[in-house]
Amino acid sequence: MVNSLFNDKKQIFRDAIRLAENWGNAHDISTFEGGNISEMSDFEATAEGQKINALAIELDDYLHSLDFDEVKMLQTVMYLGRDQDYDKSLPPHLIYENEFNYFEKNGWVSKEVEINQMTEKLPLANYLKSGLDILKVIV
């Protein structure tokens, strides 16, 4: 059974996942395999590097357009999907509540820092989708 968690926020998940997939896919098919700072700088000057950077900026700009509570929501689902450390006997809304409360208790730093926590993870889209699957949310 699908639950109503995030009913009014599904478009945020759709957009974040789409943008994260675009960025991640461009990075995955990239010919750049890493290197020193000079090599990274040279790659970033290429058309391919500029495309990846533009997609990263698009994702970052989108996340910055959200309010802090929406960023917290995305980050909570991201970590749930990444870590998959939750009580499987609980219903989805309590799984989310427990995960969110953990972060509330341990403190959020700032919207900027929390966005950075997400955008430094190339598998962001996969983490979000996994978190939504755990919560039985279809977007």
Phi and psi restraints in degrees (value plus and minus 20) as a CYANA .aco file:
   2 VAL   PHI    -105.5   -65.5
   2 VAL   PSI     117.8   157.8
   3 ASN   PHI    -120.5   -80.5
   3 ASN   PSI     153.9   193.9
   4 SER   PHI    -115.7   -75.7
   4 SER   PSI     -11.2    28.8
   5 LEU   PHI     -77.6   -37.6
   5 LEU   PSI     110.6   150.6
   6 PHE   PHI      49.5    89.5
   6 PHE   PSI      -0.7    39.3
   7 ASN   PHI     -69.5   -29.5
   7 ASN   PSI     -62.6   -22.6
   8 ASP   PHI    -108.7   -68.7
   8 ASP   PSI     -15.6    24.4
   9 LYS   PHI    -141.0  -101.0
   9 LYS   PSI     -11.8    28.2
  10 LYS   PHI     -82.0   -42.0
  10 LYS   PSI     -55.0   -15.0
  11 GLN   PHI     -84.5   -44.5
  11 GLN   PSI     -53.7   -13.7
  12 ILE   PHI     -81.9   -41.9
  12 ILE   PSI     -64.3   -24.3
  13 PHE   PHI     -84.9   -44.9
  13 PHE   PSI     -63.7   -23.7
  14 ARG   PHI     -77.8   -37.8
  14 ARG   PSI     -67.9   -27.9
  15 ASP   PHI     -85.5   -45.5
  15 ASP   PSI     -65.7   -25.7
  16 ALA   PHI     -82.8   -42.8
  16 ALA   PSI     -62.5   -22.5
  17 ILE   PHI     -85.4   -45.4
  17 ILE   PSI     -65.0   -25.0
  18 ARG   PHI     -80.0   -40.0
  18 ARG   PSI     -67.6   -27.6
  19 LEU   PHI     -86.2   -46.2
  19 LEU   PSI     -59.9   -19.9
  20 ALA   PHI     -87.2   -47.2
  20 ALA   PSI     -57.7   -17.7
  21 GLU   PHI     -85.2   -45.2
  21 GLU   PSI     -63.7   -23.7
  22 ASN   PHI     -77.9   -37.9
  22 ASN   PSI     -67.4   -27.4
  23 TRP   PHI     -84.9   -44.9
  23 TRP   PSI     -68.2   -28.2
  24 GLY   PHI     -83.4   -43.4
  24 GLY   PSI     -62.5   -22.5
  25 ASN   PHI     -84.8   -44.8
  25 ASN   PSI     -62.0   -22.0
  26 ALA   PHI     -83.3   -43.3
  26 ALA   PSI     -59.4   -19.4
  27 HIS   PHI     -87.2   -47.2
  27 HIS   PSI     -61.6   -21.6
  28 ASP   PHI     -83.6   -43.6
  28 ASP   PSI     -56.0   -16.0
  29 ILE   PHI    -110.3   -70.3
  29 ILE   PSI     -18.6    21.4
  30 SER   PHI     -82.7   -42.7
  30 SER   PSI     129.4   169.4
  31 THR   PHI    -105.6   -65.6
  31 THR   PSI     -29.4    10.6
  32 PHE   PHI    -100.5   -60.5
  32 PHE   PSI     108.7   148.7
  33 GLU   PHI    -131.7   -91.7
  33 GLU   PSI      -3.4    36.6
  34 GLY   PHI      79.2   119.2
  34 GLY   PSI     150.4   190.4
  35 GLY   PHI     143.8   183.8
  35 GLY   PSI    -186.9  -146.9
  36 ASN   PHI     -98.8   -58.8
  36 ASN   PSI     158.0   198.0
  37 ILE   PHI     -80.8   -40.8
  37 ILE   PSI     -59.5   -19.5
  38 SER   PHI     -83.5   -43.5
  38 SER   PSI     -64.5   -24.5
  39 GLU   PHI     -85.2   -45.2
  39 GLU   PSI     -58.4   -18.4
  40 MET   PHI     -84.3   -44.3
  40 MET   PSI     -63.0   -23.0
  41 SER   PHI     -83.1   -43.1
  41 SER   PSI     -62.4   -22.4
  42 ASP   PHI     -81.7   -41.7
  42 ASP   PSI     -62.8   -22.8
  43 PHE   PHI     -84.6   -44.6
  43 PHE   PSI     -61.8   -21.8
  44 GLU   PHI     -82.5   -42.5
  44 GLU   PSI     -41.3    -1.3
  45 ALA   PHI    -102.8   -62.8
  45 ALA   PSI     -32.7     7.3
  46 THR   PHI     -98.3   -58.3
  46 THR   PSI     144.5   184.5
  47 ALA   PHI     -80.3   -40.3
  47 ALA   PSI     -60.7   -20.7
  48 GLU   PHI     -84.7   -44.7
  48 GLU   PSI     -65.2   -25.2
  49 GLY   PHI     -84.3   -44.3
  49 GLY   PSI     -58.4   -18.4
  50 GLN   PHI     -87.1   -47.1
  50 GLN   PSI     -56.2   -16.2
  51 LYS   PHI     -84.0   -44.0
  51 LYS   PSI     -66.6   -26.6
  52 ILE   PHI     -81.4   -41.4
  52 ILE   PSI     -63.0   -23.0
  53 ASN   PHI     -83.6   -43.6
  53 ASN   PSI     -61.2   -21.2
  54 ALA   PHI     -83.3   -43.3
  54 ALA   PSI     -59.4   -19.4
  55 LEU   PHI     -88.5   -48.5
  55 LEU   PSI     -57.3   -17.3
  56 ALA   PHI     -85.2   -45.2
  56 ALA   PSI     -60.6   -20.6
  57 ILE   PHI     -86.1   -46.1
  57 ILE   PSI     -59.7   -19.7
  58 GLU   PHI     -80.6   -40.6
  58 GLU   PSI     -64.0   -24.0
  59 LEU   PHI     -83.1   -43.1
  59 LEU   PSI     -67.7   -27.7
  60 ASP   PHI     -81.0   -41.0
  60 ASP   PSI     -64.1   -24.1
  61 ASP   PHI     -82.1   -42.1
  61 ASP   PSI     -62.3   -22.3
  62 TYR   PHI     -80.7   -40.7
  62 TYR   PSI     -68.6   -28.6
  63 LEU   PHI     -81.2   -41.2
  63 LEU   PSI     -56.5   -16.5
  64 HIS   PHI     -89.2   -49.2
  64 HIS   PSI     -42.3    -2.3
  65 SER   PHI     -95.9   -55.9
  65 SER   PSI     -34.4     5.6
  66 LEU   PHI    -103.2   -63.2
  66 LEU   PSI     139.3   179.3
  67 ASP   PHI    -102.0   -62.0
  67 ASP   PSI     146.7   186.7
  68 PHE   PHI     -81.5   -41.5
  68 PHE   PSI     -57.1   -17.1
  69 ASP   PHI     -83.5   -43.5
  69 ASP   PSI     -56.4   -16.4
  70 GLU   PHI     -89.7   -49.7
  70 GLU   PSI     -57.3   -17.3
  71 VAL   PHI     -83.1   -43.1
  71 VAL   PSI     -64.3   -24.3
  72 LYS   PHI     -80.1   -40.1
  72 LYS   PSI     -61.3   -21.3
  73 MET   PHI     -80.6   -40.6
  73 MET   PSI     -69.5   -29.5
  74 LEU   PHI     -80.9   -40.9
  74 LEU   PSI     -64.3   -24.3
  75 GLN   PHI     -85.6   -45.6
  75 GLN   PSI     -58.5   -18.5
  76 THR   PHI     -81.0   -41.0
  76 THR   PSI     -66.0   -26.0
  77 VAL   PHI     -86.7   -46.7
  77 VAL   PSI     -57.8   -17.8
  78 MET   PHI     -79.2   -39.2
  78 MET   PSI     -69.4   -29.4
  79 TYR   PHI     -88.7   -48.7
  79 TYR   PSI     -53.9   -13.9
  80 LEU   PHI     -81.5   -41.5
  80 LEU   PSI     -64.2   -24.2
  81 GLY   PHI     -89.2   -49.2
  81 GLY   PSI     -53.6   -13.6
  82 ARG   PHI     -94.5   -54.5
  82 ARG   PSI     -71.8   -31.8
  83 ASP   PHI    -102.8   -62.8
  83 ASP   PSI     -51.2   -11.2
  84 GLN   PHI      28.8    68.8
  84 GLN   PSI      20.4    60.4
  85 ASP   PHI    -131.3   -91.3
  85 ASP   PSI      72.8   112.8
  86 TYR   PHI    -173.3  -133.3
  86 TYR   PSI     143.2   183.2
  87 ASP   PHI    -101.5   -61.5
  87 ASP   PSI      85.9   125.9
  88 LYS   PHI     -87.5   -47.5
  88 LYS   PSI     -32.6     7.4
  89 SER   PHI    -103.1   -63.1
  89 SER   PSI     -30.5     9.5
  90 LEU   PHI    -106.1   -66.1
  90 LEU   PSI     131.9   171.9
  91 PRO   PHI     -90.7   -50.7
  91 PRO   PSI     137.9   177.9
  92 PRO   PHI     -72.6   -32.6
  92 PRO   PSI     -63.2   -23.2
  93 HIS   PHI     -84.9   -44.9
  93 HIS   PSI     -50.5   -10.5
  94 LEU   PHI     -98.9   -58.9
  94 LEU   PSI     -51.3   -11.3
  95 ILE   PHI     -80.5   -40.5
  95 ILE   PSI     -68.1   -28.1
  96 TYR   PHI     -82.7   -42.7
  96 TYR   PSI     -66.6   -26.6
  97 GLU   PHI     -78.6   -38.6
  97 GLU   PSI     -64.0   -24.0
  98 ASN   PHI     -82.5   -42.5
  98 ASN   PSI     -64.5   -24.5
  99 GLU   PHI     -84.1   -44.1
  99 GLU   PSI     -66.6   -26.6
 100 PHE   PHI     -82.0   -42.0
 100 PHE   PSI     -64.6   -24.6
 101 ASN   PHI     -83.5   -43.5
 101 ASN   PSI     -53.1   -13.1
 102 TYR   PHI     -78.6   -38.6
 102 TYR   PSI     -67.6   -27.6
 103 PHE   PHI     -90.2   -50.2
 103 PHE   PSI     -56.3   -16.3
 104 GLU   PHI     -80.6   -40.6
 104 GLU   PSI     -63.2   -23.2
 105 LYS   PHI     -87.5   -47.5
 105 LYS   PSI     -60.3   -20.3
 106 ASN   PHI    -104.7   -64.7
 106 ASN   PSI     -27.9    12.1
 107 GLY   PHI      70.0   110.0
 107 GLY   PSI     111.3   151.3
 108 TRP   PHI    -109.5   -69.5
 108 TRP   PSI     127.1   167.1
 109 VAL   PHI    -105.7   -65.7
 109 VAL   PSI     -86.0   -46.0
 110 SER   PHI    -182.4  -142.4
 110 SER   PSI     143.9   183.9
 111 LYS   PHI     -76.9   -36.9
 111 LYS   PSI     -64.1   -24.1
 112 GLU   PHI     -80.2   -40.2
 112 GLU   PSI     -67.5   -27.5
 113 VAL   PHI     -85.2   -45.2
 113 VAL   PSI     -62.6   -22.6
 114 GLU   PHI     -87.5   -47.5
 114 GLU   PSI     -56.5   -16.5
 115 ILE   PHI     -84.0   -44.0
 115 ILE   PSI     -63.3   -23.3
 116 ASN   PHI     -80.0   -40.0
 116 ASN   PSI     -57.1   -17.1
 117 GLN   PHI     -79.1   -39.1
 117 GLN   PSI     -52.6   -12.6
 118 MET   PHI    -103.2   -63.2
 118 MET   PSI     -64.7   -24.7
 119 THR   PHI     -96.8   -56.8
 119 THR   PSI     -26.8    13.2
 120 GLU   PHI    -107.4   -67.4
 120 GLU   PSI     -19.6    20.4
 121 LYS   PHI    -128.3   -88.3
 121 LYS   PSI      86.8   126.8
 122 LEU   PHI     -78.5   -38.5
 122 LEU   PSI     -56.0   -16.0
 123 PRO   PHI    -102.8   -62.8
 123 PRO   PSI       5.5    45.5
 124 LEU   PHI     -70.9   -30.9
 124 LEU   PSI     -67.4   -27.4
 125 ALA   PHI     -79.6   -39.6
 125 ALA   PSI     -63.5   -23.5
 126 ASN   PHI     -84.6   -44.6
 126 ASN   PSI     -59.7   -19.7
 127 TYR   PHI     -83.5   -43.5
 127 TYR   PSI     -62.9   -22.9
 128 LEU   PHI     -83.9   -43.9
 128 LEU   PSI     -64.6   -24.6
 129 LYS   PHI     -83.7   -43.7
 129 LYS   PSI     -61.0   -21.0
 130 SER   PHI     -84.3   -44.3
 130 SER   PSI     -61.9   -21.9
 131 GLY   PHI     -81.9   -41.9
 131 GLY   PSI     -62.9   -22.9
 132 LEU   PHI     -84.5   -44.5
 132 LEU   PSI     -58.3   -18.3
 133 ASP   PHI     -81.4   -41.4
 133 ASP   PSI     -64.8   -24.8
 134 ILE   PHI     -78.7   -38.7
 134 ILE   PSI     -58.9   -18.9
 135 LEU   PHI    -105.6   -65.6
 135 LEU   PSI     -18.8    21.2
 136 LYS   PHI      37.4    77.4
 136 LYS   PSI      22.1    62.1
 137 VAL   PHI    -128.3   -88.3
 137 VAL   PSI     107.6   147.6
 138 ILE   PHI    -125.6   -85.6
 138 ILE   PSI     104.6   144.6
